Amino acid sequence: MTINTDLLHIARTENKPGPVNPPIVRTSTVTFDSLTQMREVKKRRADGERLFSYGRRGTPTTHALEDAISLLEGGEQTQLLPSGVAAINLVLLTVLKPGDHLIIADSVYQPVRQCVNGLLQPWGIDVDYFDGSVEHLATLLRPETRLIYTEVPGSLVYEMQDLSAITEFAQQHDIPVAVDNTWASGLLMQPLALGASISLMAGTKYVVGHSDVMLGTVTASGDMAHRLREMAITLGQCISADDAYLALRGLRTLPCRMAQHAQTAQRLGDWLAQQPGVARIHQPSRQDHPGHEIWQRDCTGTNGLITIEFNADITDAQRDAWVEALTLFSIGSSWGGYESLVLPVTPASARSCSAQKWQNKGPCVRLSIGLEDASDLQADLAQAWTCFSK
Ligand SMILES: *Cc1c(COP(=O)(O)O)cnc(C)c1O
């Protein structure tokens, strides 16, 4: 069966007659019939079994979502966290300890640098950034390198990386690779199948899909999955049953939402590339996108993200006027929801070793194409262009 069908059939209530969906189980306390039963549950839990024993350790609702995400990511076990940033930190804190060295892709989601500067470095964990190529990665490797952390494609302008080549290199040196898979949201690419040890997502984006829940997921198999679970429990990380329920509901429609986002984004990307003042459209599915052939090989489709790079003679003020002239695109962070969003972005300030490439470039704008009708969105974008001629 394809994942599109699986996502509709997983994590449903098995007892018949019964509701289709799993119940929302809101609880802290789980009660037992007898001490014998309670001790039995605790013993099995200590042996690594996932059991309903206390709210913080998960409920039938969160377990249902964990199973659905594991299926989507192609891993054995998933941890749920209250945000994507919490998922990133769980990975870093599970794998690294003082004295270790970490290598991160330069195109990574910018707040990762805050985790590094505010948390890891003060604790004596050393960090280098690589430009996405295995050649550069190899020059940074040290005997104490314990993790390679990447995100494919990169944030803001979607730099592609050859993930298979990176994981092959990492395996030769026995170093786990963690991948932020938010762009593909499990559906368009599976990092675990390409050799990564950990795949994490901001479920906040396409998984939830309706801009109403914050969610992080971390999926792995074997011993790594066990270590992630232990650390999540140590840190007391958990999510509410209501949030888990909404994310599970979002997952049911992920494939058809993603297909619609992609179709509209592809059409608008082609149209935007023809407009005056546009230097380049950043979108991995475009033939002129750097690494387009890797996207073709590793991804099964695209999403609703498009970044417009204007010509260098367009000023930031003109770009801002263009953004504010839009009426169907709301100004706001995040992406992956049903609604179209627009945000000015500056790749140069979110890069270190590859920042040079972004000198003397025009201003950029990121669009998250929502589920509105493509013609309406195109008409809105077209009217924004008149602000350049004023
Ligand atoms: C949004 C985002 C995150 C963080 O997710 P939150 O739920 O907002 O904490 C992590 N990685 C990527 C690539 C993102 O776009």
The ligand as an SDF file (V2000), in Angstrom:
LIG
                    3D

 15 15  0  0  0  0  0  0  0  0999 V2000
    9.8850   26.0250   11.7880 C   0  0  0  0  0  0  0  0  0  0  0  0
   11.0610   25.1470   11.7010 C   0  0  0  0  0  0  0  0  0  0  0  0
   11.5980   24.5480   12.8460 C   0  0  0  0  0  0  0  0  0  0  0  0
   11.1160   24.8660   14.2320 C   0  0  0  0  0  0  0  0  0  0  0  0
    9.8050   24.5030   14.4670 O   0  0  0  0  0  0  0  0  0  0  0  0
    8.9470   25.1800   15.6480 P   0  0  0  0  0  0  0  0  0  0  0  0
    7.8170   24.2390   15.8020 O   0  0  0  0  0  0  0  0  0  0  0  0
    8.5810   26.5440   15.1620 O   0  0  0  0  0  0  0  0  0  0  0  0
    9.8240   25.2440   16.8680 O   0  0  0  0  0  0  0  0  0  0  0  0
   12.6480   23.6690   12.6850 C   0  0  0  0  0  0  0  0  0  0  0  0
   13.1670   23.4050   11.4800 N   0  0  0  0  0  0  0  0  0  0  0  0
   12.6950   23.9820   10.3580 C   0  0  0  0  0  0  0  0  0  0  0  0
   13.3250   23.6610    9.0480 C   0  0  0  0  0  0  0  0  0  0  0  0
   11.6400   24.8770   10.4370 C   0  0  0  0  0  0  0  0  0  0  0  0
   11.2000   25.4780    9.3250 O   0  0  0  0  0  0  0  0  0  0  0  0
  1  2  1  0
  2  3  1  0
  2 14  2  0
  3  4  1  0
  3 10  2  0
  4  5  1  0
  5  6  1  0
  6  7  2  0
  6  8  1  0
  6  9  1  0
 10 11  1  0
 11 12  2  0
 12 13  1  0
 12 14  1  0
 14 15  1  0
M  END
$$$$
